[in-house]
Amino acid sequence: MEYKALIVGLGNPGPQYAKTRHNIGFMAVDALAEMAKSRKSMRYKEMGISGDFELFSVNIAGNNMLVTKPLTYMNLSGKAVAAICGKHSIAVSDVYVIHDELDLPCGRMKFKKGGGNNGHRGLESIQEKMGSPNFFRIRVGIGRPEFSSQVKDYVLEEFSDQDLEISAQMSQAAIKGLNLQFRRGQGTATQFMNSFTPDVPETEP
């Protein structure tokens, strides 16, 4: 079977990381899997778990897609991406990576192709293993701590309950953005994702 693209959610494996800021890519891919399981038209199919990745396929806008969660830890994410692309003949320009972005506040997202990696080790690994930065990025904002020395701990902290709810909305928006990308093209997808704002839940007084 031919696959139109590979969708990659970045994160770290293990329950201790499940609700951390660095795992927003895993959260989005899990949301996509749940949606696909409930809709026959999306043709969800598990393709197994290897030592390096978890893989499944779905149909989006009439196109067969591969979706993966690398299980290598963030810094080695490119190993899984390169292995899947090599086996299924997917070009780097047909790779879509959903990841956390420090330079956007929680509740904002940006869609772009190529560009720099802003020190994100997962993106750096993918670029290194694929030999090119020319892949799509869905940058989901997590905000930045006050001092750069705090970044390592900050990304591995769990979301607050409010930010976790916002992140769930961002995951759904990323899925809708991908649907628009394959139905109507990059311009429409970019406009939607770059302008999306979540419904912020009210906090208890």
C-alpha positions as CSV (number, residue, x, y, z in Angstrom):
1,M,0.0,0.0,0.0
2,E,1.2,3.5,-0.8
3,Y,1.1,6.1,1.9
4,K,0.7,9.8,1.3
5,A,2.6,11.0,4.4
6,L,4.0,10.2,7.8
7,I,2.6,12.1,10.8
8,V,5.0,12.1,13.8
9,G,4.1,13.0,17.3
10,L,7.1,13.8,19.4
11,G,7.4,12.9,23.1
12,N,9.1,10.6,25.6
13,P,7.8,7.1,26.3
14,G,6.7,6.0,29.8
15,P,3.8,7.0,32.1
16,Q,6.1,9.5,34.0
17,Y,6.2,11.7,30.9
18,A,2.6,11.3,29.8
19,K,1.3,14.7,30.9
20,T,4.5,16.7,30.5
21,R,4.9,19.7,28.2
22,H,7.4,17.9,26.0
23,N,4.8,15.2,25.2
24,I,2.2,17.4,23.3
25,G,3.1,15.5,20.1
26,F,2.3,12.2,21.7
27,M,-1.0,13.7,23.0
28,A,-2.0,14.8,19.6
29,V,-1.3,11.4,18.0
30,D,-3.2,9.6,20.8
31,A,-6.2,11.9,20.1
32,L,-5.9,11.1,16.4
33,A,-5.9,7.3,17.1
34,E,-9.0,7.6,19.3
35,M,-10.8,9.6,16.7
36,A,-9.9,7.1,13.9
37,K,-11.0,4.1,16.0
38,S,-14.4,5.6,16.3
39,R,-14.9,6.4,12.6
40,K,-14.9,3.6,10.1
41,S,-14.2,6.0,7.3
42,M,-10.7,6.7,8.8
43,R,-9.7,3.0,8.6
44,Y,-7.6,2.8,11.7
45,K,-5.1,0.0,11.6
46,E,-2.4,-0.9,14.1
47,M,0.9,-1.7,12.5
48,G,2.7,-2.8,15.6
49,I,5.3,-1.6,18.1
50,S,9.0,-2.1,17.5
51,G,11.8,-1.2,19.8
52,D,12.0,2.3,18.2
53,F,8.4,3.3,17.4
54,E,4.7,2.7,17.7
55,L,3.0,2.8,14.2
56,F,-0.6,2.9,12.9
57,S,-2.3,3.9,9.7
58,V,-5.4,6.1,9.1
59,N,-7.2,7.6,6.2
60,I,-7.4,11.4,6.1
61,A,-9.3,13.2,3.3
62,G,-9.1,10.0,1.2
63,N,-5.4,9.5,1.7
64,N,-3.7,6.7,3.5
65,M,-1.3,8.0,6.2
66,L,1.2,6.5,8.6
67,V,1.2,7.8,12.1
68,T,4.0,7.2,14.6
69,K,5.2,7.9,18.2
70,P,9.0,7.3,18.3
71,L,9.8,5.3,21.4
72,T,13.5,6.2,21.4
73,Y,13.3,9.2,23.7
74,M,13.2,12.7,22.2
75,N,16.9,13.1,21.3
76,L,16.9,10.0,19.0
77,S,13.5,10.6,17.3
78,G,15.0,10.8,13.9
79,K,16.1,7.1,14.0
80,A,12.4,6.0,14.0
81,V,11.4,8.6,11.4
82,A,14.1,7.6,9.0
83,A,13.4,3.8,9.4
84,I,9.7,4.3,8.6
85,C,10.3,6.6,5.7
86,G,12.9,4.3,4.3
87,K,10.7,1.2,4.5
88,H,7.6,2.9,3.1
89,S,9.3,5.2,0.5
90,I,8.1,8.5,2.2
91,A,10.0,11.6,1.2
92,V,11.2,14.1,3.9
93,S,8.8,16.7,2.3
94,D,5.9,14.4,3.2
95,V,6.7,14.2,6.9
96,Y,4.6,16.2,9.4
97,V,5.9,16.6,12.9
98,I,3.8,17.7,15.9
99,H,5.9,19.1,18.7
100,D,6.1,21.4,21.7
101,E,7.3,25.0,21.0
102,L,8.8,27.2,23.7
103,D,8.5,30.4,21.7
104,L,4.7,30.2,21.5
105,P,2.4,30.7,24.5
106,C,0.2,27.8,25.6
107,G,-2.9,28.0,23.4
108,R,-1.2,29.1,20.2
109,M,0.2,27.1,17.3
110,K,2.0,27.6,14.1
111,F,2.3,25.5,10.9
112,K,5.3,25.8,8.7
113,K,7.6,23.8,6.4
114,G,11.3,23.7,7.0
115,G,13.2,26.3,8.9
116,G,15.3,26.2,12.1
117,N,14.8,23.8,15.0
118,N,15.1,26.4,17.9
119,G,17.2,24.0,19.9
120,H,14.5,21.2,19.9
121,R,16.4,18.0,20.1
122,G,13.7,15.9,18.5
123,L,13.6,18.1,15.4
124,E,17.4,18.2,15.3
125,S,17.5,14.4,15.3
126,I,14.9,14.2,12.5
127,Q,16.8,16.7,10.4
128,E,20.1,14.8,11.0
129,K,18.7,11.4,10.1
130,M,16.7,12.6,7.1
131,G,19.4,14.8,5.8
132,S,17.1,17.8,5.4
133,P,15.1,20.3,7.4
134,N,12.4,20.3,4.6
135,F,9.6,18.7,6.7
136,F,6.4,20.2,8.0
137,R,6.2,21.3,11.6
138,I,3.0,21.8,13.7
139,R,4.5,23.9,16.5
140,V,2.3,23.7,19.6
141,G,3.0,26.4,22.2
142,I,4.0,25.6,25.7
143,G,5.5,28.9,26.7
144,R,9.0,29.6,28.0
145,P,10.3,29.8,31.6
146,E,11.8,33.0,32.9
147,F,15.4,31.8,32.6
148,S,17.0,29.6,29.9
149,S,18.6,27.5,32.6
150,Q,15.1,26.3,33.6
151,V,14.2,25.0,30.1
152,K,15.3,21.4,30.7
153,D,13.2,21.0,33.8
154,Y,10.3,23.1,32.5
155,V,9.6,20.9,29.4
156,L,9.5,17.8,31.6
157,E,7.0,19.3,34.1
158,E,3.4,18.2,34.0
159,F,0.8,20.6,32.5
160,S,-1.5,22.3,35.0
161,D,-5.1,21.1,34.8
162,Q,-6.0,24.2,32.8
163,D,-3.1,23.9,30.4
164,L,-3.9,20.2,30.0
165,E,-7.4,21.1,28.9
166,I,-6.0,23.7,26.5
167,S,-3.5,21.1,25.1
168,A,-6.4,18.7,24.4
169,Q,-8.0,21.4,22.3
170,M,-4.7,22.1,20.6
171,S,-4.4,18.4,19.7
172,Q,-7.9,18.5,18.1
173,A,-6.9,21.7,16.2
174,A,-3.7,20.0,14.9
175,I,-5.8,17.1,13.6
176,K,-8.3,19.5,11.9
177,G,-5.3,21.4,10.5
178,L,-3.9,18.2,8.9
179,N,-7.3,17.4,7.5
180,L,-7.4,20.9,5.9
181,Q,-3.8,20.4,4.6
182,F,-4.8,17.3,2.6
183,R,-8.2,18.6,1.5
184,R,-7.5,22.3,0.7
185,G,-3.8,22.8,0.8
186,Q,-1.2,24.5,2.9
187,G,-2.6,28.0,2.7
188,T,-5.9,27.0,4.3
189,A,-4.2,24.8,6.9
190,T,-1.8,27.5,7.8
191,Q,-4.5,30.1,8.2
192,F,-6.5,27.8,10.5
193,M,-3.7,26.7,12.7
194,N,-2.0,30.0,13.0
195,S,-5.2,31.8,14.0
196,F,-6.6,29.1,16.3
197,T,-7.4,30.0,19.9
198,P,-8.8,27.6,22.5
199,D,-11.7,28.1,24.8
200,V,-9.9,28.8,28.1
201,P,-11.6,27.0,30.9
202,E,-12.6,29.0,33.9
203,T,-10.5,28.5,37.0
204,E,-12.0,28.0,40.4
205,P,-12.1,31.2,42.6
